Amino acid sequence: MAKTIFITGASSGLGKATARLFQSKGWNIIATMRNPENETELSRLGNILMLPLDVTDSEQIKATVKKAISLHDIDVVFNNAGYGLMGALEGLTDEKIVRQINTNLLGVLRITQAFIPYFREKKSGLFISTTSIGGFMGFPLHSVYHATKFALEGWSESMSFELSKFGIGIKTIAPGGILTDFAGRSLDFNKQAEYSNIENKLLSVVDIMMKSASTAEQIAEVVYDAATDNKDQIRYLAGVDANMMYERRLEIGKESFRKEIGQQFL
């Protein structure tokens, strides 16, 4: 019997690449996004059901999860919806801070919470969340984004203990750069004159770093491995760049690595 994956943020980038990959492997896909009526590519593929979901809307989360469960026997929930907020904290409006936390963090918590009773009753299931190499280390002008990704890493580790007794798994996928529209449509860059020097330096360093970025399809392969390897493992670093940065940090230590990053950007 074909397995089923529920994906958030499936309209572009990693979410869409994951939907395509799992569909090609014979899975049923529940692809959720804010405006499924605008999606033309996934709608042409078989075994893909598209449902509306704004992960900042707690009532819609409950309704969409309830509908999904009524239509399919779900095996994996991939919490992938998110975007990057970039800019000095000083200049961020409260609205932008709240939107980032609502989308990247609270959306994941609420969707997971909505699925737990279902997985607990069937004594199986797996949650996978897209975090980031930015859930392990910090870069300039991304403080609120890092707050959400660090939070997801710690939350997932803690959740592993309360879920494992019911046969439920939880994992994180931590990519480095992905060659998608994350730097365009999925990036909210809040510029501020007092920080223009560091903003310009950051953009030039990001341009260089993106030369070693992975494709969304390469990261989707890591998601598929995590979903099917049956390993008791929480964290999956994804991409050559993420692995290199993480190994460098282990090699020279956290504080030396932080200073090295500072020299690059400042």
C-alpha positions in Angstrom: 0.0 0.0 0.0 1.3 3.4 -1.0 2.5 5.7 1.8 1.3 9.3 2.2 3.2 12.5 3.0 1.6 15.8 4.1 3.8 18.8 3.0 3.5 22.4 3.9 4.9 25.2 1.7 4.6 23.0 -1.4 4.1 25.8 -3.9 7.8 26.3 -4.6 11.4 25.4 -3.8 12.1 22.5 -1.5 8.4 21.8 -0.8 7.6 21.4 -4.5 10.8 19.4 -5.2 9.9 17.1 -2.3 6.4 16.6 -3.6 7.7 15.7 -7.0 10.3 13.3 -5.7 8.0 11.4 -3.3 5.3 11.2 -6.1 7.9 9.7 -8.4 8.6 7.1 -5.7 5.0 6.0 -5.6 3.8 8.0 -2.6 0.5 9.8 -2.2 1.1 13.5 -1.7 -1.0 16.0 0.2 0.5 19.3 -0.9 -0.6 22.3 1.0 0.0 26.0 0.2 -1.7 29.3 0.7 -3.2 29.4 -2.9 -3.5 26.0 -4.4 -5.7 27.4 -7.2 -2.6 29.0 -8.6 -0.6 25.8 -8.8 -0.3 24.4 -12.3 2.7 22.0 -12.2 1.8 19.7 -9.3 -1.9 19.6 -10.4 -0.8 17.7 -13.5 0.8 14.9 -11.6 -1.1 11.8 -10.3 -1.6 11.0 -6.6 -1.3 14.6 -5.5 -4.0 16.3 -3.5 -3.7 20.0 -3.0 -5.3 21.7 0.0 -5.2 25.3 1.1 -3.1 26.1 4.2 -1.7 29.3 5.7 0.5 28.1 8.5 -0.2 31.3 10.5 -3.9 30.6 10.6 -4.6 28.2 13.5 -8.2 27.6 12.6 -7.3 26.7 9.0 -4.5 24.4 10.3 -7.2 22.4 12.3 -9.6 22.2 9.4 -7.0 21.2 6.8 -5.4 18.6 9.1 -8.9 17.2 9.8 -9.7 17.0 6.1 -6.3 15.4 5.2 -6.8 12.7 7.8 -10.3 11.9 6.5 -8.9 11.5 3.0 -5.7 9.6 3.5 -3.8 7.4 6.0 -0.9 9.7 6.6 2.6 8.4 7.4 4.9 11.5 7.2 4.3 15.2 8.0 6.9 17.5 6.4 6.8 20.9 8.0 8.5 22.9 5.3 6.7 26.3 5.0 9.0 29.2 6.0 10.8 32.2 4.7 13.8 34.3 5.7 13.6 37.7 7.5 16.8 39.7 7.1 17.7 43.0 8.6 19.0 44.6 11.8 16.7 44.0 14.7 16.7 47.7 15.5 14.7 48.5 12.4 12.3 45.5 12.3 8.6 46.3 13.0 6.8 44.2 15.6 4.6 43.0 12.7 7.5 41.6 10.8 9.0 39.9 13.9 5.6 38.3 14.8 5.0 37.2 11.2 8.5 35.5 11.1 7.9 33.6 14.4 4.3 32.7 13.5 5.4 31.2 10.1 8.7 29.5 10.9 8.1 28.4 14.4 4.5 28.5 15.6 3.2 27.1 12.4 5.3 24.0 12.8 4.3 23.6 16.5 0.6 23.9 15.7 0.6 21.5 12.7 2.6 19.0 14.8 0.2 19.4 17.7 -2.8 18.8 15.4 -1.4 15.5 14.0 -0.1 14.0 17.3 -3.4 12.4 18.5 -3.8 10.8 15.0 -0.2 9.4 15.0 -0.5 8.4 18.7 -3.6 6.3 18.0 -2.0 4.5 15.1 1.3 4.1 17.1 3.4 5.3 14.1 4.2 8.4 12.1 7.1 10.8 11.5 7.4 14.5 11.7 10.2 16.2 9.6 10.8 19.9 9.8 13.0 22.1 7.6 15.4 24.0 9.8 18.7 25.4 8.5 22.4 25.4 9.1 21.2 28.6 10.7 19.7 26.5 13.4 23.3 25.7 14.6 25.2 28.9 13.9 24.4 32.6 13.5 25.1 35.0 10.7 24.7 38.8 10.7 21.3 40.5 10.2 19.3 37.3 10.5 18.7 37.3 14.3 14.9 36.6 14.2 15.2 34.0 11.5 18.0 32.3 13.6 15.7 32.5 16.7 13.1 30.4 14.9 15.5 27.9 13.5 17.5 27.4 16.7 14.1 27.0 18.5 13.0 24.3 16.1 16.2 22.3 16.7 15.8 22.4 20.5 12.1 21.8 20.3 12.6 18.7 18.1 15.1 17.2 20.4 12.8 17.7 23.4 9.8 16.4 21.4 11.7 13.2 20.5 11.3 12.0 24.1 7.6 12.5 24.4 6.8 11.1 20.9 9.1 8.0 21.0 7.0 6.1 23.5 4.1 6.1 21.0 6.3 5.0 18.1 6.3 8.5 16.5 9.6 9.9 15.1 10.7 13.5 14.7 13.6 14.8 12.5 15.0 18.0 11.1 16.6 18.7 7.7 19.2 21.5 8.0 20.2 22.8 4.5 22.7 25.4 3.7 22.0 27.5 0.7 19.3 26.3 -1.8 19.2 27.4 -5.4 15.5 28.5 -5.3 13.6 31.7 -5.0 14.4 31.8 -1.3 16.6 34.9 -1.9 13.7 36.4 -3.8 10.1 35.6 -3.1 11.0 33.8 0.2 13.2 36.6 1.6 12.0 39.7 3.4 15.0 42.1 3.5 14.5 45.0 5.7 17.2 47.6 4.9 18.3 50.3 7.3 20.7 53.1 6.5 22.8 52.8 9.7 23.6 49.2 8.8 24.3 49.7 5.1 27.9 48.7 5.3 27.2 45.3 6.8 24.2 44.8 4.5 26.3 45.3 1.4 29.1 43.1 2.7 26.5 40.4 3.6 24.9 40.4 0.2 28.3 40.1 -1.5 29.3 37.2 0.8 25.9 35.5 0.2 26.5 35.7 -3.6 29.8 33.9 -3.2 28.3 31.3 -0.8 25.4 30.6 -3.2 28.0 29.3 -5.7 28.3 26.2 -3.5 24.5 25.9 -2.8 22.5 22.8 -3.4 19.5 22.4 -5.7 16.1 21.9 -4.1 16.1 18.4 -5.7 19.3 17.5 -3.9 17.9 18.6 -0.5 14.6 16.7 -1.3 16.7 13.5 -1.6 17.9 14.1 2.0 14.2 14.5 3.0 13.4 11.2 1.3 16.3 9.4 3.1 15.1 10.8 6.5 11.6 9.6 5.7 12.6 6.1 4.8 15.8 5.1 6.6 14.1 4.1 9.9 17.0 5.5 11.8 16.7 6.9 15.4 18.4 10.1 14.3 17.0 13.6 14.7 19.3 15.9 12.7 20.2 15.7 9.0 22.6 18.3 7.7 21.8 18.7 4.0 24.2 20.0 1.3 28.0 20.2 0.9 28.1 23.8 2.2 26.2 23.0 5.4 28.4 20.0 6.1 31.6 22.0 5.5 30.5 24.9 7.8 29.5 22.5 10.5 32.7 20.5 10.3 34.7 23.7 10.4 32.8 24.8 13.5 33.5 21.5 15.2 37.2 21.7 14.2 38.0 25.1 15.6 35.3 25.5 18.3 32.2 27.6 18.5 33.9 30.9 19.6 36.7 30.8 17.1 34.1 30.0 14.4 32.0 33.0 15.5 35.0 35.2 15.3 35.9 33.8 11.8 32.4 34.6 10.6 32.7 38.1 12.1 35.9 38.8 10.1 34.2 37.7 6.9 31.3 40.0 7.3 32.5 42.9 9.5 
